């Protein structure tokens, strides 16, 4: 499919990937982020890789996710 239109074209996206993931190779993450950038505003797509991380998560990744949420979602009272 082609680019997304309207307000969804400006949605911010954070994609994270470990560079040692044996189940989903980093190449597939890279291909996915390039596809996303062709569908929405590429300036709103962030792709982060984590050295040595396998098919799991890390404290560093979770801190990046927290920062992303704090930046893009309104605070909850």
C-alpha positions as CSV (number, residue, x, y, z in Angstrom):
1,X,0.0,0.0,0.0
2,X,1.0,3.6,-0.5
3,X,1.5,6.4,2.0
4,X,-0.9,7.0,4.8
5,X,-2.9,10.2,4.7
6,X,-4.4,12.6,7.2
7,X,-3.5,12.9,10.8
8,X,-2.0,9.4,10.9
9,X,0.8,10.4,8.6
10,X,2.2,12.5,11.4
11,X,2.1,9.7,14.1
12,X,5.4,9.3,15.9
13,X,6.9,5.8,15.8
14,X,9.7,4.3,17.9
15,X,11.0,1.0,16.6
16,X,13.6,-0.9,18.7
17,X,15.8,-3.9,17.8
18,X,18.6,-5.9,19.3
19,X,21.6,-6.3,17.0
20,X,22.0,-10.0,18.0
21,X,18.3,-11.1,17.7
22,X,18.4,-14.7,16.4
23,X,14.6,-14.8,15.7
24,X,14.1,-11.5,13.9
25,X,17.4,-10.5,12.2
26,X,18.4,-6.9,12.3
27,X,18.1,-6.7,8.5
28,X,14.3,-7.2,8.9
29,X,14.1,-4.4,11.4
30,X,16.0,-2.2,9.0
31,X,13.6,-3.1,6.1
32,X,10.6,-2.5,8.3
33,X,11.8,1.0,9.3
34,X,12.4,1.9,5.7
35,X,8.9,0.8,4.8
36,X,7.4,2.9,7.6
37,X,9.4,5.9,6.5
38,X,7.8,5.5,3.0
39,X,4.3,5.4,4.6
40,X,4.4,8.2,7.2
41,X,6.5,11.3,7.7
42,X,10.0,9.9,7.9
43,X,11.0,12.6,10.4
44,X,8.6,11.0,12.9
45,X,10.2,7.5,12.7
46,X,13.0,6.6,15.2
47,X,14.9,3.3,14.9
48,X,17.1,2.4,17.8
49,X,19.4,-0.6,17.9
50,X,20.9,-2.1,21.1
51,X,24.3,-3.7,21.0
52,X,24.4,-7.3,22.2
53,X,20.6,-7.5,22.7
54,X,18.9,-10.7,21.5
55,X,15.2,-11.3,21.1
56,X,14.4,-9.6,24.4
57,X,14.5,-6.2,26.0
58,X,16.9,-4.2,28.1
59,X,16.9,-1.5,30.7
60,X,18.3,0.9,28.1
61,X,15.5,0.0,25.7
62,X,12.8,0.4,28.4
63,X,14.2,3.9,29.3
64,X,14.0,4.9,25.6
65,X,10.4,3.7,25.5
66,X,9.6,5.7,28.6
67,X,11.2,8.8,27.2
68,X,9.2,8.3,24.0
69,X,5.9,7.9,25.9
70,X,6.7,10.9,28.1
71,X,7.4,13.0,25.0
72,X,4.4,12.0,22.9
73,X,1.5,11.2,25.2
74,X,-0.2,13.6,27.6
75,X,0.4,13.1,31.3
76,X,-2.2,11.2,33.3
77,X,-3.6,12.8,36.3
